[in-house]
Amino acid sequence: MPGAAFGGPIYYGHRDPGYAASNVYRYQTEQVQAVFDSLDAAQQKKVVSENPGDGQKGITFAKADAPRPGIAYRDLTAGQKAQVEKVMRTLLDPFRTEDADEVMEIIKVNGGMDQIHLAFTRDGESTDDKKVRWHFWRLDGPGFIWNYRVLPHVHCFVNIASEHAAA
């Protein structure tokens, strides 16, 4: 689809928990955990929000001016922004250079990283170890959703398109 990164929404996953050494996407979980750990207590409370789920509704674009869960990239410190940028590079590393460049161009067209919000959520019904601070993390902005569930196993849904394609 023109204006959509990767030709349209994609999904990837692995049956092992995202925190497990045997999970092939653990390196992504570790990078995101580094972002969470860089946040102060007030910021951590702000980013733990309502779980959007990982079904069709969870990866449908909201209107560009709709409120987004979590904390805005623009409200992070310079060091925290660098951590989020490292996550973006890590997420895009498995893809072809031209696809990763297209994703970053679409983000730029849609208002840049300052429009992206970062949210972490915990599954309220989970019986996981209480030391687990989050089950989902999400980057969300105009024409951009990277929704990653780490427990009980990895499900990741990605939907990225220029606003005209998302309308």
C-alpha positions as CSV (number, residue, x, y, z in Angstrom):
1,M,0.0,0.0,0.0
2,P,1.5,3.4,-0.9
3,G,2.5,5.4,2.1
4,A,2.6,2.4,4.4
5,A,5.9,1.1,5.7
6,F,6.4,-2.6,5.0
7,G,3.5,-2.5,2.6
8,G,1.0,-2.5,5.5
9,P,0.7,-3.8,9.1
10,I,3.0,-6.6,10.2
11,Y,3.1,-9.1,13.1
12,Y,5.9,-11.0,14.7
13,G,6.2,-13.1,17.8
14,H,7.8,-16.0,19.7
15,R,6.3,-18.5,22.0
16,D,8.8,-18.0,24.9
17,P,8.3,-15.1,27.3
18,G,10.0,-11.9,26.2
19,Y,12.1,-11.9,29.4
20,A,13.4,-15.4,28.8
21,A,16.9,-16.0,27.5
22,S,15.5,-18.4,24.9
23,N,13.3,-15.7,23.3
24,V,14.7,-14.5,20.0
25,Y,13.4,-11.0,20.7
26,R,14.7,-10.7,24.2
27,Y,17.2,-8.0,23.0
28,Q,14.3,-5.8,22.2
29,T,12.7,-6.3,25.6
30,E,16.1,-5.5,27.2
31,Q,16.4,-2.2,25.3
32,V,12.8,-1.2,26.3
33,Q,13.5,-2.2,29.9
34,A,16.5,0.2,29.8
35,V,14.1,3.0,28.8
36,F,11.7,2.1,31.7
37,D,14.6,2.0,34.1
38,S,15.7,5.4,33.0
39,L,12.4,7.0,34.0
40,D,11.9,8.5,37.5
41,A,9.1,7.2,39.7
42,A,6.6,10.0,38.6
43,Q,7.3,9.2,34.9
44,Q,6.9,5.5,35.5
45,K,3.5,6.1,37.0
46,K,2.6,8.2,34.0
47,V,3.5,5.6,31.4
48,V,1.7,2.7,33.0
49,S,-1.7,3.1,31.4
50,E,-4.7,1.2,30.1
51,N,-3.8,-1.8,28.1
52,P,-4.7,-1.3,24.4
53,G,-4.6,-5.0,23.7
54,D,-3.0,-6.6,20.7
55,G,-5.9,-7.2,18.5
56,Q,-7.3,-5.2,15.5
57,K,-8.5,-2.4,17.7
58,G,-5.1,-2.2,19.4
59,I,-3.3,-1.4,16.1
60,T,-5.8,0.9,14.5
61,F,-4.6,4.4,14.1
62,A,-6.2,7.1,16.3
63,K,-6.8,10.6,14.8
64,A,-3.6,12.7,14.7
65,D,-4.9,15.0,17.5
66,A,-6.3,12.2,19.7
67,P,-4.9,11.8,23.2
68,R,-2.4,9.0,23.4
69,P,-1.5,6.9,26.4
70,G,1.8,7.2,28.3
71,I,4.4,9.9,28.2
72,A,5.3,12.0,25.2
73,Y,8.8,11.7,23.7
74,R,9.0,15.5,23.8
75,D,8.6,15.4,27.6
76,L,11.6,13.1,28.2
77,T,15.1,14.2,29.2
78,A,17.9,14.2,26.6
79,G,19.3,10.9,28.0
80,Q,15.8,9.3,28.0
81,K,15.3,10.4,24.4
82,A,18.6,8.8,23.4
83,Q,17.4,5.6,25.0
84,V,14.1,5.7,23.0
85,E,16.1,6.4,19.8
86,K,18.2,3.4,20.6
87,V,15.0,1.3,20.9
88,M,13.9,2.6,17.5
89,R,17.2,1.5,16.0
90,T,17.0,-1.9,17.7
91,L,13.4,-2.4,16.4
92,L,14.3,-1.5,12.9
93,D,17.7,-3.4,12.7
94,P,16.1,-6.6,11.5
95,F,14.5,-4.9,8.5
96,R,16.1,-3.8,5.2
97,T,17.8,-0.4,5.3
98,E,15.3,1.1,2.8
99,D,12.3,-0.1,5.0
100,A,13.9,1.3,8.2
101,D,14.5,4.6,6.3
102,E,10.9,4.7,5.1
103,V,9.7,4.2,8.7
104,M,11.8,7.1,9.9
105,E,10.6,9.3,7.0
106,I,7.0,8.5,7.8
107,I,7.5,9.5,11.4
108,K,9.1,12.7,10.2
109,V,6.2,13.4,7.8
110,N,3.7,12.8,10.7
111,G,5.3,15.3,13.0
112,G,8.5,13.6,14.1
113,M,9.5,11.7,17.3
114,D,8.0,14.5,19.4
115,Q,4.6,13.2,18.5
116,I,5.3,9.7,19.6
117,H,4.2,8.5,23.1
118,L,5.6,5.6,25.1
119,A,3.3,3.5,27.3
120,F,3.9,0.5,29.5
121,T,1.0,-1.6,30.7
122,R,0.5,-4.5,33.1
123,D,-2.1,-7.2,32.5
124,G,-4.4,-6.8,35.5
125,E,-5.4,-10.5,35.4
126,S,-1.9,-11.8,35.3
127,T,-0.6,-14.2,37.9
128,D,3.0,-13.5,36.9
129,D,5.7,-12.7,39.4
130,K,4.9,-9.3,40.9
131,K,8.4,-8.2,40.2
132,V,7.4,-8.0,36.5
133,R,6.6,-4.3,36.0
134,W,5.0,-4.5,32.6
135,H,3.5,-7.0,30.1
136,F,3.1,-4.6,27.1
137,W,5.0,-1.6,25.8
138,R,3.8,0.6,23.1
139,L,5.1,3.5,20.9
140,D,2.1,5.4,19.5
141,G,1.8,8.5,17.4
142,P,0.1,9.8,14.3
143,G,0.4,7.0,11.7
144,F,2.6,5.0,14.0
145,I,2.0,2.0,16.3
146,W,4.5,-0.4,17.6
147,N,2.6,-2.6,20.1
148,Y,4.7,-5.3,21.8
149,R,3.4,-7.8,24.4
150,V,6.3,-9.5,26.3
151,L,4.2,-11.9,28.5
152,P,3.1,-14.6,28.6
153,H,4.9,-14.7,25.2
154,V,5.9,-12.2,22.5
155,H,3.3,-10.8,20.2
156,C,4.2,-7.6,18.3
157,F,1.9,-5.7,16.0
158,V,3.4,-2.9,13.9
159,N,1.4,-0.4,11.8
160,I,3.1,2.6,10.2
161,A,1.7,4.8,7.5
162,S,1.8,8.4,6.4
163,E,-1.3,10.2,7.6
164,H,-3.0,10.3,4.2
165,A,-2.7,6.5,4.1
166,A,-4.0,6.2,7.6
167,A,-7.1,8.3,7.1
